[in-house]
Structures are given as structure tokens and as C-alpha cells.
Amino acid sequence: MENQNESLAALQELIEVVAKLRSPDGGCPWDLAQTAETLTPYVIEEAYEVVDAIKSGDKGAIAEELGDLLFATIQLARWHNLDPSAALQGTNQRFVQRLEKMEAVVDRPLSDYSLNELENLWQQAKAQLAKEGS
């Protein structure tokens, strides 16, 4: 549980750092000057850097680039006045719902399915939930 608490604390600290950078009262002029359009290339750049780090196999570089991607993503969320925690909770809820839909239609453990079968089940669950408006 300690690692989970440390992760939550680190995520909360990241959210607070971004809020401080974007604060109209003493925030960073560079961050305050950004728009969704100017921030978007940084998110894309960081995603590519994650891919490059994965290809290198360097766990330290992967961790660093994933952190940078989280930072860029939270900056973009804050620019849109979105609560990153609420956005993440929404994502978690959607993934749980999709998994539950998958489990409801299978007749054996998910571990018995091929990767292609699992992908198809995932896409079916995703489409069904979209149709239901979830």
C-alpha cells in the first residue's frame, strides 16, 4: 500500500506544481502564455519520447519520459480548466465498465483467450458502452 500512497502523493504533487505554474498570481510567464494549440505539440513530442525510451529498453529513460508525458498531459488538462483527478477517475470507470462487459459475455477465464480474441472483446465492449451512452 505504501507504493500506492507514494504514487498518489506524487500525482497530487504534479497537479499542484502545474497549478502553481499556471497561477495568474505569480505563475510562470511561459506557462501562462500557452494555449491548447501551443501545448499540444509538447504532448505529442513527449509521447514519441516515451516510444523511443521503450525501444531503448532503458527503464530510467522510460520512467523519465512517462513522467514528462504525465506533466504535459496535466498541463493541457489545466489549460482546459479540467480536474486531472476527475479525468483519471472517469477513465478508470470506463476501463472497469469495459472489463465488466467483457467478463459478462465470456464462458471461461480471460486468460484462456488469445490476444486477438481479447482485442475483439474489448472493442465490442467499448462499442456497446458507447451505444448505451456510458
C-alpha positions, 0 to 999 in steps of 0.5 A: 500500500505504501507504493500506492500512497507514494504514487498518489502523493506524487500525482497530487504533487504534479497537479499542484506544481502545474497549478502553481505554474499556471497561477495568474498570481505569480505563475510562470510567464511561459506557462501562462502564455500557452494555449491548447494549440501551443501545448499540444505539440509538447504532448505529442513530442513527449509521447514519441519520447516515451516510444523511443525510451521503450525501444531503448529498453532503458527503464530510467529513460522510460520512467523519465519520459512517462513522467514528462508525458504525465506533466504535459498531459496535466498541463493541457488538462489545466489549460482546459480548466479540467480536474486531472483527478476527475479525468483519471477517475472517469477513465478508470470507470470506463476501463472497469465498465469495459472489463465488466462487459467483457467478463459478462459475455465470456464462458471461461477465464480471460486468460484462456483467450488469445490476444486477438480474441481479447482485442475483439472483446474489448472493442465490442465492449467499448462499442456497446458502452458507447451505444448505451451512452456510458 
